[in-house]
């Protein structure tokens, strides 16, 4: 086969342009072409060949008669291809697996596959200059390439499309031939941290036999690597670290990196009760921690390990949100000061889809954090599943290629290589502000937990593991052979460390309670934890009319020097009319007035989600576009006297990852109104893990307050199953004690006060709001300016139209259905029916409802009315939580899907439910 056949498809003019570009700026040319032209330069200089463009044209055309092709020059090109082969595929032939043979990959890097033979080994090639060394023999070039690419660190990077990044990596790898170089003191520090990691696990294994701890054994080298990362990052200006990891090795990291008191860890193992009554806590290997530390060089740093559930990769999204919030709050426009570190398991990073969502956020304006260091504790097994059954990709880290992030595969038994790789990763992140992945290839000494029997499923592997030395002892032997330590050194380290653990164990067992250290307590100073009793107390959310006028002036006036489409001009003019002339403000105006008033008071506002800038239903228009240039204009930023920052971001098409990010953001900055809006309410299904495992129970499990707001469009307008219900019943089922607010407002002013209440309280709770769709433009759904300027959020609205003594039927409902029922009542002239709106479903305002019922002395028919099917909506929740009256139900029948796909059928069913309100004989 013609080795130059790839040139046949190209044109001579293309060669000329590309070669001219190479001569001006070699880095601007794609790496393989750059190498190709470098080879020509060698040939022209050394062998006096003809013009490269002419030569290429002749090769491409097959006209070889007029061109003498030097065999030596052809060999130079073959060596260049060999170099490119090592750079592209060397990672497939590394010594990175400590307990298994590598899978066979083909073709290999044998020189015969590159048109070379053993006869060429002693030939000197100029191509060596490409890898930064002087001309040397092929044998020496191969040794150099083997040292860089095929030892204990394998590097994937040649898919990166930016030449300057590839060149930086190659120069970095060329330093010390990609081999570690540490001082005696640095080596002793690595050994000390390895000893801590190994001794900690041994101690727990002895003292708490069979208890779950999800040990780090087989991956202990991550401890010296994290230690080195934090120390070096602090030297480079990083002041805060945000880390997320699942349970494997978490206790070890807490003790030996974060400095968590081992007394507290032992208390958790002993199963003691907590020192605080108002939360239930979580298992020991899920807990988080914030610590202030001083590095060995004297740098003050803040380190955070976020709490997480057993859904292994969810915390990855959360730490990105925490990081971004810290960056926005403490270091605006400087991502370098806060470093996110995500620790993964090999099965989880390959198998859990949220990882894809997270990496796709990495360079987006609303979600980027300046690069994350991803570390995989690669056990080569997931629970009991072998890696061959856990993924289709070659590597568990292949998701990194989505964002063209480099990957370093490292043998976890080689502690120096692991620390060296970590240093590379840090330098890359700080240089380019992008993600980098480290695949720490080790093993899992025991089963999934310490009570498991791994030989059930991996008998051969675990025979090997049982005889395998731990990384500390492997490294100690290396240092002993180098003369760095003597034979007693490790025993001294181990004895001292375990002695300290013994003292702490004895002290722990004298304590009756386990102490849980608050997570990010500095960020939450001044906020108190409250029960549902305090959650129902009135909060003054009024705002002066003159301040509202300032907000209206900002959002009702387009820049005169810019041109906008006519629909935008009309929309903004309509805003001005409703505020300054008709005094009938709609939902969108209420929303903007809430944001503007909070901004003037010094709070920040962050909104994120799909299409939130204009709103799914084209109501918000927080961002408007200039017609000719698509320049973005955020009118609220023109607000006079604005103190806070307003940010709104259209998200990628993700619910799980984005909601996790925004939860993390709200967890970090309680003075930011952080909102995630679902495109349609039931799209939150895609983020159900975040809702179930974090939002609804984070305070109960981890003592973490959070003020995240979920806006979930909800309402039955005949748009089918997926565009009707926000699954209200699911949120209400999660409600208990003091965990969150759930609301379904019916007026713009009440929504305004609800949003303001979220910031004006001295505590934070998640807020779930079922927002309207058709009501956004319903002329009945308006409020006057005075309703915004005065008052507070109303948990209930009594019926103010009827004569209460005439009422026989007392109807309770929530949201849009109120307008459907009252319209029917007006048509039928029914003065014996009163309709009460419950604006806040949790905490349920029971005392207010008692007072309302008492006002209707002649009522004997109590109805719960909802537009959702019987098995959905708030019906079951009301039955369980409000038993003062005997309900009859007015609703659709129970269905499997939330709504019918046929518009006609949906309207017929809803009409039936409305008729049931007024006719008790239709009771199902």
N, C-alpha and C positions, 0 to 999 in steps of 0.2 A: 504493500500500500504506500502511495506517495505521502511522505511525512509532511509535505507542504500543501496538501490538498485543501486545507482550510483557506488558502489564499485565492483559490480559483474563483470564489464568489465575489471577490473585491475588485475594484477598479483602480487603475494606475493613479488617477487624480486623488482618490481616497488615500493611497499610500503617501503621496506627496504632501497632502494637507496634514495628515497625521504626523509625518516625520518633521515637518516644519513646526508643528505645535510642540512636539517633543523637544526640539532644539531650543525653543524659547522657554518652555516650562515643563520639564520632565514629569513633575508631579501631577500635571493636568491630564496626563495620558493614562488610560486604564492600565493597571499593573502588568498584565500579561504582555500588552503591546510595549510597554516601557522596557520590560525585560528583553523583548525581542529586538528593539532598537539598540539597547545597550550592547547586545551581542553583535549587531552590525558595526557599532562603533569600535568594538574590540577588533573585529575582522578588518575593518578599514585601516585601523592604526597599525595592527601587527602584520597583516598579510597584504596590504595595499590593494584591497578589492575595489571594484568599481562603485559608483554611486548607489547607495542602498535602494533608492526609488527605482532606478533602472533594473537593479538586480531583482527586486521584488516583482516588478512587472514581468520580467522574463520567467521567473519561477511560476508566477500565476498563470502565464499564458502557455507554459510548457515548452517554451522556446529555449532550450538549454544549450543549443549549439553555439550561440554567440556569447555565452557566459561560462567561463570556467569556474566551477564551484569547488573551492578548496575543501578537501576532506577534513582538514583541521578546523576550518570554519564551521562545517556541518557538525563536527563533534562539539564545538563550542556551544552551538545551539542545543545540542542534545544535553549538555551539562546544564544549560539554563532550564530546560524542561525538567531535568532531574531536581534542580533546586525548587522549581515551582511545584513539583510533585510532593516534596517534603513539606513545603509550606501549606499545601492544600490537604494532604492526606497523611502527613506524619502522625497526627493524633490517633490514627487507627492502628498504629504499630508501637505504641508506648508500653512502658512497664508500670502501668497505673493500677492494676488490679492486685491487691495483696493476697487474695485467697482463691482466685479462679484463674484459669487460662483464658486469655482473650479470645473472642470469636475471630475466626479467620476472615480476613478481608482480601479481596482481589480486585484489580491486579496489585501485586506487592510493589515495594520500592526497589526491587532488584534492578540493577543497572541495565540488564538486558532488555527490560521493558522500555528503556529510553534510548535504544540504539547504541548502547555502550557495552564494553566487555572487559574481562579481566586484563586484557592487553592494554587497556587505557588507564589502569590504576596508577601507574607511575608517570603518566603524562601530565605536564603542567598546563593548567587552563586559566586563561584570563577571566573566565566567567566567575571565578572566586570573588572578584571585586563586587559582584552583585550582593553578596552576603557580608560585605564589609571587611574582607581580609585580602591580603595581597595574593597575586597569582601563586597557585600551589598545585600539588598533584591531585588527581581525582580522589585518591585514597584519603588525602587530608581533608578534601572538601566533604566527603561522605562522613568522616569522623565528626567534623564540625556540625554537619546537619543532624546526624544522629544525636549528638550531645544536646542540641537546641530543641529538637522536635520529638525525640523518641525515647526519652528517659522517664522520669517520674512525673513530668508535667507535659501534657498534650494540649496544644493550643489550636482552637478553631477561630479563624479570622478572615480567611481569604474571600469570603462572600461579601465582606464590607465594601461598599461602592465608592467610598471617599479615599482617594489616593493618599491624602495627608494623614488619615487615620491609619491606613495600612503601613505607611512608612514609619509612623511613630511606633507602632507595635513591633515592626521588624527591628528597629534600632534598639527598642527596649529589650527584645529577646536576645539581641546580639551582645548586650552587656553581660559579661561573665558567662557567655554562652548559655544563658537562661538557667544558670546554676546558682544556688544560694551562696552567699558570702557573708558570714556573720562573725562578729568579734567573740572573744571568749565570754565576756559578760552577757552578750545577747544569747549565746548558746546556753548558758546556765539559766537564764530567764526562761527560755523555751522549756528546758528540762523541769524547772520548778513548776511551771504551769501544767505541764504534762503530769507531774507527780500529783498535783492537786486534783486533776481530773480523774486519774486512776484511783487514788487513795479515797476520794469521796465516794466513788461507786463501790469500792470494796467495803468501806465502812458501813454503808447502807445495806449492802448485801448480807453483811454479818449480823447487824443489829435488827434489821427488819426483814426477816427471812420470808420470802414469798410475797411481800407487799409490792403492789404496782409502783414502779418509779420511772419506767420507760428509760432505762439506763443509756448512757452515752457510749458504753464500752464497744470498741471497734471504730469509734469516731472521735476519740479523745483529743486528737490533734486540733480540733476546732477551738479548743480553749486557748492554747498559746497563740493561735492564729487571730482570734478575736481580740485577745490582749494586745498583740502587736498592731492590729488594725486601729484600735482605739488610740493607742499611744502615738502612732505615726500620724493619724488623722488630726489629732489635737495639735501636733506640731505644724500641720499644714493649715491651721486656722479653723477646723471644725470645733464648734462649741457645744453642740447638742447631738445626741445619737438617739435614733428611734428604731427599735428592733422588734421584729415579730417572728415567732417560731411556734411550731406545734409542740407536742409534749416530749418527743424524743430528745433527751439531754437537757431539758429545760431546767431541772433542779440544779444540775451541775453548773449551768450558765448563771443561774441566779446566785449561787453560792460563790463561784470562783471568778466571775466577771463583774457582776453587779454588787457583790459584797453583801448579799442578803444574810441576815443573822441565821446561822445554822441552828440556833436555839429555836427560832420560829419554825424552821423547816422540820425539826424533830417534833415540835408540838403538833404540826400538821400530820405527821406520820402517826403520832399517838392518838389522833382522832379527837383531840380536845375541842370543846365548844369555843366559840369566838368571844372576844372581849366586847363586842357590840351586838345589841339585840336586834337592831332593825334591818339586818340583812342575813341571808342564809349561807353565803359563802359558796365556794366551789372546791373541787378537788385540787390538791396541792400543785399538780403539774399543769394547771390552767391559769394560775394566778400571775398577775403582773407586778411590776415594781418600777419606781422612779428613784434614782439615787444621784446625789451630788458627789463627785469624786475629784481627786487631785491626781494627775498623772505623775509618773516618775520624774518627768522633767518640770513639774510644778504648774501645769496647766489645769485650770478649773473647768470641769466639764459636767454636763447634765446628761444622764443616760436613762433611757426608758425602755422597758420591755412590756409591750402591750399584753393585757390579758386576752385569752382566746378560748373558744369552745373546742370540742373535738372535731368540728368541721375544719379540716387541717389548714386549708389555704385561705380561709376567709380573712384572717388577720392581715394578709398581705395588702388587701385594699385599705384596711383600717389604718395601718401604719403610714401609708402614702398620704392619707388625709391628715393624720396627726402631723406628719412632716411638713406638709404644705401650710397648715395652720400656724405652725411655729415659724416657718419662713416668712409668712405674711405678717405675723404679729411682731416678731423680734428683729427680723433681718430683711425688710422689704427690698425686693429686686436683687437679692444675693442668696442664691440657692446653695452656695458652698458651705454655709455655716451649720447646716443641719443635714446629717447623713442618715438616710434610711438603710437598714440592713434587714434583708428578708432571708430567713433560714427555712429551707424546705426539706421535705423527704423526697426520695427519688420517685416512689410510686405516686405521691400526691402531685408533684409538679408536672408529671406527665399525664396524670389521669383526671385532674380537676380543671374544669373549663374556666374557672375564674382567673386562672393564671394568664390565659390569653387576653381576657378583658383588661387585666392590670397592665400587662406589657403594652397593650395598645393605647393606654393612657399616657405612657411615659413621656411623650413629646407634645402632648396637647396643652394648649394655653391654660385651661382651667384645672389641670390635674398634674402637670409636670412638677417634679421635685428635684431636678438637677442630677438625676441618675441614682439608681439603687444598686447596692452590692448584694447580689443574690448568692447564697451559699446553700448547696445541696448536701445534706448528710446522707450520702448514698449507701444504704445498707444492702443494696442489690436484691431487696425483697420487700414486698408490701403485705403486712400481716403474715399470711402464709403463701402469698402468690409470688412465684419466681418472676424475675424481670422480663423473661421472654413472653410471659403471659400478661404483662402489665402495660405494654406499649407496643406500637408498631414501628416507631422511630428508632434509629440507631441508639441515640442517647436520650436520657430523660430530660436533658436540657435543650432539646431541639427547638423548643418554643422561643429560645433566645434569638433565633435567626429571623423571627418575625420583625424585630426591630434592629437587625444587623448588629447585635451585641456580641462581643467576643466571649468565648467560653474557654476556661482553663480546666482540664481534667487532671486531678492530682491524686497520687497515691497517698492515702491517709496514714500509712505506716511511716512515711517520710516527713517528719515534723518540720524539718527545715524547708522542704519543698512546699509544704502547705503555707508556711509563713511567707515564703518568697512569693508564692502565687497571690496571697492576700495583699502584699505590698504592690504588686503589679496592678491588681484590681483597683486599689485605692488611687494609685497614680492615674490610671485611665479615667476613673470617674471624675477626679478633680481637674483633669486636663480637658475632657470633652463634655462633661455634664450629662453622661449617658449611662445606661445600665451596663453591668458586666456580671458574668456568671462564673462561679467556681463550683465544679462538680467534685466533691470530696469523696473519693471512692474508697470505701472501707467495708465494714460488715456489721452485723448485729450479733453480739455475743450470745444472747439468750433469745427466747421467743419474742413475740410481739410485746408481751409483758413478762415479768419475771416468774409468773406461774405457768407460762406456756411451755409446751414441749416441741421445740422446732424440728426435732428429728422425725416427727410424724410426716412432714412434707419435704424436708431437705436433709435426708440422712447423710448423704455423701459430703455435702457442704459443711455440715456441722461436725463431722469427724475432723475435717481440716481446721475449722475454727477452734475446736477444743484443744488442739496442739499448738495453736498460733500464739506467739508472744504479743503482749500489748505494746502500743507505740512508745510508752515510757521506757520499757526495758530494752526495746530495740534501739532507741536513741541513746540510752545510757551506755550501752555497749559500744556504740559509735564514738561517743565522747571519751570513753575509757581508752579506746584504741588510739585516739588522737592525743591523749595525755591531758585533756581538759579537766577531767575529774579523776579521783581515785576510787578504789573499790568500795569505800565506806560512804561515799557521798550520797547516793540515793537512799540508803538506809537511814541516814541522818535526816534527810528531807521528809521521808515518809513518817518516821517516828515523831518528828516535831508537829507535822500536820495532823496526824491522827490523835496525838495527845491533846491538841486544841479541840478537836471534835469530841473527844471523851469528856473534857471539861464542860463543853456546851451542852452535851447530852445530859449530863448530870444536873446542870443548872435548869435545863428545860423541864425535866421531870419534877422539879419542885414547883413549877407554875401550874395553875389550874386552868388557865385559858390561853388560847392562841391569839396572838396579836397580828392583825392584818394591816400592813402599811399602806396608806392611801396612794393611789396612782395619780401623778401630776398634781400634787397638793398645792403647789405654788400657783398654778393656773386657776385653781378653784378656791383660793383663799377668799373669804367673805361670803361664800354661798353656803347655805344651810340645808340639811336634809329634813324633809317634812313628810307627814303622813297625808292620807286623803282628806283628813279634816282640814288641814291648812290649805290644801289644794282648792277647797271650795270657798275659801274666804274671798271677799271682794277685793279687787285690785283696781286702783284708780288708773285708768288708761286714757283719760281725757287729754285733749291737746288743744291749745288756744286756736281760735278761728284765724287769727292773723298769721299764725305759723302754717296752718293748712293752706292759706292763701298763697304763701310763699312757695309751697310745694306745687300748688296748682299752676302758678305762673311759670315754674320751671318745666313742667311736663305738658303744658298747653301751648307752647310757642316753639315753632321750628326755626332754625337759623335762617335768617333772611337771605344770606349769601349762598345758600345751597338749594338745589332743586330736588324735590321729592315727587314720587308718583301721586297722582290725584287722589287715590284711595287713602294714602297716608295723610295727605293734607286735610281731607274731609274728616278722618278719624280724630286728628288732633284738634280740629275746629269744633267737633262735637264734644270733645272733652271740655273745651273752654266754655261752650254753651251750657253744658250741664252744671258746671260749677258756678259760673258767674251770672247765669240768667235764669235757668229753669229750677235750679236747686234740687235736681233729681240725679243723684250720683249712682252710677252703676258699679258692678263688682270690680271691674278693672280699676276704676278711679279709687275705690276703697283700698285696693291693694297698693297702688302707688302712694296714696296718702299715708298708709301705714309705714311703708318703707321710708318715705321722705321724712316723716316725723321722727322716726328712730334715728335716721342719719343725722338730723339736726341735734339730737340729744347725745350723740357720740357713739352710738352703736354702729357696728358694721352689718352689712347685709350680703349674704352669698346665696345665690339661687343656681341650681344646676339640674339638668335633666334634658330629655330629648325635646328639642324645639321650644325651650322655655323663653328664649329671647322675644319671640313674637307670641308664644303660647300656642298649644295644639289647636285651640279653637279661635286663633287669631284675635285674641282679646287684649293681651298684655301690651305688646309692642314696647317693651322696655328698651329695645334697640331698634332704631329705624335706619334704613339705608338710603344714602344719597343715590338718586336715580342713575346718574351717568358713571359714577365711579365705584358704587357699592361701599363707599366709606361708611363706617358705622358711627352713628350718633346716639349717645346715651343721654337723653334729655335730663334725667334726674341728676346727672353730674353737674348740671348748670344751677343746681339749687343753692341759693344764697344762704350762707351760714352753715353749710353742710360740714360736719366734723368727721363723721364716719365714712368708710369706704363702701361703695356699691359695686358688686361684681356679679355678673350673670353670665352663665356659660351654657351654650348648647352642648350636650354631652354626646359621646359616642353612643351607639345603639346598645347600651348595656344598662341593666337594672342592678344586678347582683354587685358587680364591681363598683359602679358609680355610687350606689347607696352606701356601700361599705366605706368608700372614700369620704363621703359627706358625713357619715356617722363619726369617722375618725376626726374630721375637721371640727364638728360640733363638740366632740369629747375634749378638744384642746382649747377652744376659744369660746367660753360661755357668753361673751359679750358680742358675739356675732349671731345674728338671726340666720341660721343655716337651714336652707330649704331644699328638699329634693321633690321634684314634681314628676309623677308618672304621666306618660303620654295619655293613657287611659288608666283608670284606677286599678283594673285587674292585672295590668302589666307589672304591678308590684309582686305578683306571683313569682316572677323571675328572680326576685330578691328575697324570697321567703326565709331563707336561712339567716340573712341579716336581721330580719324582723323577729324571728323566733329566738335566735341565739344571742342577739345583742340588744336590740332596741327595747324589747319587752321585758328583759330580765337582767340587763347589765348592772343596774344599781343593786339588785337583789343578790347577784352572784359575786360581783367584784367591787361593790361600793362606789360605782362610778355614776355620777349624774351625767345627763346628756340632754340637750335641748333641741335635737334634730326635729324638723317639721316635715311631715309627709303630706303633700297635696295630692289627693287621689280623686280625679274626676269621676263622678258617680251620678247615675240617673238613667231612668228607663225611657228612652225616646225611640224605641223600635230599631235600634242599630245592631241588634244581634247579641249573641252570648258574650263575645269578647269586648264589646264596647258599651256595656251597660253597668255591670256591678263591680265595685271595688272590693267586694267580698267583706263587707262590714262585719259579718258574723265571725270571721276569723280573728279580727283584731279584738272584738269584744270578748271572745273566748280567752284571749291572752291577758285580759285585764284582771288585776287583783291588787288589793291593798293600795299602794301608792305608786304604781309603776309608770303610768302615762296618762295623757289626756286623749280623749276621743270625741270629736265634735262634728256636727253636721249643720252648718248655719243656714239660715234662710234670708238674711238681710245683709247688704253690703256693710252697713255700719257695725253689725255684730262681728262680722269677719275682721274688720279693721281693729276692733277692740281685742279680738282673740289673738291676732298677730302681735299687737303691742303688749298684751299680757305676757306673752312668751318671754319678753325681755325685761319687763318691769317687776317681775317677782324676784325674791331673794334666793330662789332655788331654780333648778332646771329639770324639766320632765319632757320626754318625747311627746310630740303633739301630732296626732293623726287627724287630718281634716278631709272629710268627704266633700269635695268641691263640686259646683254645678257645671253643667254643660249648656243646656238650653236656657237656663236661668241667667246666663251671662248677659243676654240681650233681651230678657223678658221685661216689658215696661212696668210690670208690677213689682219687680225686684229692684227697688231704688231706695235711697235714704237721703235725707236732707243734711246739709252741712252741720247743723246744730247737733244732730245725732252723733257725729264724729267728734265734735268739739267737747261734748259733755258725756258724762256717764262712764260705763264700764261694760265689760262683757256680761251678757245675760245668759245664764244657763238654761232658762226656760222663758217662754212667752205665753202668757195666758191669753185667752180670747177676749178682746176688748170690744167686740162688735155686739155680741148677744146680750140679752137680759138674762142674767144668771139664774133667776128664779124660774124662767121658762124652760130651762135646759133639762131634757130627759136623758139625752145621749151625750156622754163626754168622751171625745175622741182624742187619743194621744198619737202623735206621729213625729216624724223628723224629716228635715230636708225638703226636697222638691214636692213630695206627695202632698204637703200642706196646701200648695197652690192648686193642685188638681182637685183636692177635696173641697176646698172653699169655693172654687168655681162651680162645682156641682151643687153645693149648698145654695149658692146664689141663684142658680138656674131653677132649682126646685123650691126656693123660698122657704127653706127649712130653718125656722127660728128656734127649734127645740134641740138643735145640735151645736155643741161648742167644740172647737178644735184647739188643742193645746200643743204647742211645739216644744219638743225637747231638743235644745241646741247643743247640749253637752251630754253625751251618753255615759262617759266615764271621766271622773267619778260621777256617779248618778246623783243629781241633786234631790235626794229623797225628801228632805224636809220641805223644800220648795213645792214639790209635787203634793205633799200632804196638805199644805196650805191652800193650794189651788183646788184640790178636791173638796175641801171644806167649804169653799165658796159656792158650791153647786148643791144646795140642800135637797133638790128634787131629782137629781140624777140617779138613775138606777141601772143604766146600761153603759158599761165601760168597754171601750173598743181600743185595741191596738191595731193601727192601720199602717200598712207598709206596701210599697210597690214591688218589693222583692218576693220571691216564692216563700212559702211557709217555712221551709227548712233552711232559709237564708235570712239575711237582714238581722234586725235586732230583736225579733220576737222571742226566741229562746232565752236570750239574755235578760229581757224584761221579765219573763216568767220567773227566772231564777233570782232576780235582784229586786223585784218590786211586787210584793204580795199583799198590798193594802186593799186591792180590789180584785174582783174576779174578771179577768179579761175575756172578751170574745175577739176573735181575729178577723180582720178584713185584709185579705191578701190573695195573691195567686196560690194555686195548689203547690204542693211540693214537686219540684222538678230536679232532674239531674244537672241540666245546664241552667245558667242564670237567667236566660231569656230566649225567646223564640227568634229564629232567623227571619221569619216573615213579618214585615211591618204590619200587615193587616191583622195577623194573628196576635201579635204583641199588643196592639192597641185594643183589640177585643178583650184580651185577658185583663188588661189594666182597667178597662171600663167595668168589667165584672167585679174587680176588687173594690172599685169606688162605689158601686151599687151596694156592695155588702156593708159599707159604712152606714148607710141609711136604712138598710132593711135587715133586721136581726134574723129574719127567717131564712136568709141566705147563708147563715153561719155554717162554716164547714167543720 
